[in-house]
């Protein structure tokens, strides 16, 4: 799974097509007037750029204020008190924190059992060419203060060709995402985000994999396991090498064969469907599903997905795969990354003062073509 922060390396502005303004080509003007027009367009472009920077700065300040508020009420993931082991979480010295971690661990066990991820097995019956992999608890406090406990298999002990065959799982390309945004603006569509909860538990496991008994499982079941006990995995789980691929196959199978979507030939994570409810375009980035289209079509797909997955409706698109989405009063959309900027600032600090600032970041080697006067007058940007 690629890092989400690499999808949008800089602030991007998408212009709304709802009410396009087509300026007539002006007749030939005296040289002085042409210079004044060029100066006007140059100043206008500078004002737009300054407005974008101000908007981004305000959003960064808002995020910092939100983090401060969460810290005051005890909900922040910057705390150094996040446990690193099961024992630290289960026996936390703070009674309130201990209760929250207990609830998070029990919820994870409930999800595993409800999905039928494993069943009990005897170690003595495990084939000689099969190994029993371990598992580990990962704890995290979300930005909204929620305590998350995730049970992960130790996938790096899996053997290629024995415990898994393929492990690649595609995600939506950044170009396809931007095209979908432009389609939304051009057609006046809405955009909502749906999150597939515990997504990796839905994959059908094709290989025979055994896992050790997780810490805390005996206490949760109020039973005891002997030394000959282990678990046979039936579904994928977090940590397995093939978990993302198997979930992707399951999700695409549901979308294409059961819900009638068509995959884009250029991007397998860009889907489209047209029916009586309207047109719907779906971008798939692991468990983050972006639905763009007519309102009826979006509401319809949310109801349909609940028949196959446990989903959480995130509402209107305000953030997607680490990129914040700002929509202004005239319909323009700005994509920016205040979280990435703050992360870079935390990691490098004062070193950033020695970095040369540029107004338009771009990859080295990109060619730039100067706009003609006609393009400037027509608003070629």
N, C-alpha and C positions, 0 to 999 in steps of 0.2 A: 504494500500500500504506500504510494508516494506521499511525501509530506504535503499537507494541504496548503501551506503557506507559499509554495512555489507556483501555484496556479495563477496568481495575479501579482506580478512583481512590482507594479507601480499603479498609481491612481489612474483610473480610466473614466472618461466621460462619454456617455451615450446620449445622443440627441434624440428627443422625441420626434416621431413622425406624424403625430396626431393632427397637427395643423401646420404643415410645411409652408414656409414662406418663400416663394419663388420670385427673386428679384429680376426685373427685366434688365437686359444688357444695356448699359448706358451708352449713349452716343459718344463719339470722340470729344474729349474735353481739352481745354488749354492745359499746358504743362503744370501751371501753378495749382489748378483745381485738382488735377490727378494726384499731385503730391499731398494735397490736403486730405484727399480720400484715403490714400495709403496710410497717412499718419493716423487718421481716425480709426481705420481697421487695426492698426498696430496697437493703439491705445486700448481698443475694445478687447483685443486678445489678451493684453496684459491684465486688464480688469477681471476677465473671466478666470484667468490663472490665479490671480490673487484671491478671488472669491472661493475657488476650490481649496486653496491652501488654508484660508480662514475656516472654512467648513470642516476640514480635516482636523485642524487644531482644536476647534470647539468640541468635536466628537471625542478626541483624545482626552481633553479635560473632563468631559462628561464620564468617560470610562474610569478615569482616575478617581473621580468623586464617588462613583458607584463602588469601586473597590474599597475606598475608605469607609463607606457606610456598611458594607458587608463585614469589614474587619471589626467595626464597632459592635455589630450584633453577633459576632462570632462565626460568620460565614465567609471564609476566604480560603483559596487553595494555596496561598503563599505562606501559610503557617508551617513551621518546622515540626509541628507535633503530629504530622501524619505518620501512622505506624508503618513499619517496613516488614514486619513479620506477623503471623497469625497470633502468636502469643502476646505481642505488644498491643494488638487491637482488642483481643478477647479479655485481657487483664489490664486495660487502660486505667491509670490512676484516677482520672477524672470520672466520677460516676455518670455524669451526663454524656460525656464522650463515649464511655464504655457501652452505655445503652444504645447509642446511635450506631456504633460499630456492630453490636450484636444484631440489631435489626437489619443492617446492610448484609451481613453474612447470611442470616436466615433467609432473606429475600433471594439471595443468589442460589441457595440450595433449593428453595421452592421453584424457582425458574428452571433449574436443571431437572428436577423431578417431574415437573409439569410437562416439559418438552420430551421427556423420555430419553435423555442424553446417554444414560448408561444403565447397565444392569449388573447385579452381583455375579462374580465368577470365581472359580477356584484357580489358584496359581498352579496347582499340580496338573491341571488340564490344559495349560497354555503350551502351545507347540514349541519345540526346541528352537526354531528359527525366529521366534517372536520375543521381543523384549517388553518389559513392563515399564512404561515411562512414568516419570514423577509429575507433580503438579505444584503450583505455587499461588499464594494469595497476593493480589495487588490491591493496594488501598489508595484512595484518592478522595479529596474534598473538592467538589465542583465549585464553579464561580458563584452559584446561587446558594451555597452552603450545604448542599446535599452530600451525604456520605456514601461513597460507592465502594463496594467490595467486589472484586472480580476474581473468579477462580480460573487460572490459566494452566493449560498443560505445558510441560517443558518440551516444546517442540524441537529444540535444537538437538535432542537425543534421538529424533526420528531418523530412520535410514532411508535414503532415496532409493526408489525401486522396490522397497519392501513395505514401508509404512506410508508412502505416498508416491504418486506418479507425476502429477502436474500440480503446480502451485500458483500459476499466474491468474490474476483476476483483474480485468480492465476497470478503469473508472472514466468518467466523462472527461473529454479533452477540454482544455481551457478555450480553444477556438470554438468548439461546438457550444459551449456555455455562452460565449459572447454572441454567437449567432442567435441562440434562443432568446437572449435578452433583446436583441434588435427586432426579432419577430414579435416579441411581446409589445414593444413600443409601437411598431408599425401597425399592429392590429388592435391595439387598445385592450390587450388581455390582462388577466390577473396572474399573480404568481404566489403560490403557497409552498411551504416545506412540510414534508411528512418524514418522521423519524421511525425507522424500523427498530423496535426495542429488542435487545439481545439478539441481534441479527445473525451472528455466527452459530447460534444454536439451531438454526433451521436447516443447515446443510445435511444432506444424506451422505453418510460415511460409507465409502466403497471398500476401504481396506479394513483389516482386522487389527484393531489397536486396543491394548490393555493399559490401564492406568492404576497407580497406587491409590489407596483410600485417602481422600483429602483430610486435612486437619479439621477437626470440628464436626465431621460428618457423623461419627458415632454419637456424639452428644446431641446433635440435632435430631437423630432418629431415636435417641434414648435406648441404644442397644450397644452391643459389643461385637467387634470383628476379630476373628482368630487370625493367626499368622498366615493362613493359607488363602485369605480373602483378597480379592482385587476387583476392579471394575472393567467390564467390557464396554467400550464406547460404541454406541449405536448411531448417534448424531455427532456432528462436529462441535467443537467448543473452542473458546478463545485459547490461543497459544499453539494450536495445531498448524502445521505448515500449510495444509490444504484447506483450512477453514474458510478463508476469503473466497477461494475459487468455488468451493461447493455451495456457499451461500449465493454467490452470483449466479451459478447455474440454476439454483432453485428459484431465485427471484425472477430471472429472465423467462424461465419455463412458465411461471404463473402469468407473467405479463403478456407473453406472446400466445401461448396455447390456450389459456383460460380467459384472458381479458381482452384479447383481440388487438394487441398492439403490433406495430411493425417496427423492426430495427432499422436504423440508418445504416446504409452500406459503408459509409465512411467512419462511423463511430458506433460500436455495438452498445454503448451506454446512452445513446440518444434514441428515444422511442417516440412514436406518434400514433394517435388514434383519432378517427373521425366517426362520429355516430350522431344520433338524434340529440344528444346533450351538447354537442359542439365539438370543436377541435381541441386536442390536448397534446402537448409536448412534454415529455418527461426526461429529466437528466438524472442519471444514477451515479452517485459517488458513494460507494459502499452502502451504508445504512441511511445516508442523507438523500432523500428523494425530492427533487425540485419539480413541481407541477406547474406548467405554464399553459394557459388557455382560457376558454370561456368559463365563467363562474360555475355554471351548471356542470360542466365537464369535470372541473376540479372537485366539486363536492361529491360527484358520482364516484370518482376513483378512490376517494378517501373511504367511502362506505364499502366499496368492493375489496379494498386491500384488507379491511378488518376481517374478512372471511378466511384469509390465509395467513395473516401475520398479526402480531400485536404491534399496533402503531400508535404513535403519539403525534397529534396535530400541533405543529409548531406555529401555525398561523401564517400571516403574510411574510414574505421574504424580506428579512432585514439583515440577515447574515447567512452566508453559504460557504461551506468548506474553508472557514477562516477568513473570508473576505466580507467586510461590511458593505451593505448596499444602502445608499442614500438616494431618495427620490425627492426632488424639489417641487415647488408649486407649479412650475411650467411643464412638468412631466419628464425632465431629464433625469438620468440615472448616473450616479457616480459610484464606482467601485474603488474602495480604498482599504488599507490594512493597518489600522491603528494598533492592533495587538502585536503585529510583527514589528512595527516601529518601536514599541515599548520593549519588546523582547530584545531587539538589537541594542537598544539603549542600555538595558540592564546588563547585557553581556559585555559590551565594549566601553560603556561609560565615557570617560574623558577622551578616549582615543578617537571618538567621532568628531571632536573639534578639529582634528588635523586632516579630516577627509574633505576633499574639494566638493563643494555643493554644485549640483546641476539641476536645472528646472525641468528637464525632460530626460529621465534615465532611459538608456537604451543599451542593447547588447553591442559589444565592440565589433566593428566590422560592418555594421549596417550602413547601407548607402542612403543618403538623404538628397532628395531632388528639390531644388528651389522652386517655389510656386510662381507661376506667371501672374502678371497683373490681372489678367482676366479671371483667373481662379481666385485671386484675393477678393475681387469685386463681387464674385458670385458666392463668396463664403465657402471657399474650398475646404476649410477645416472640417 
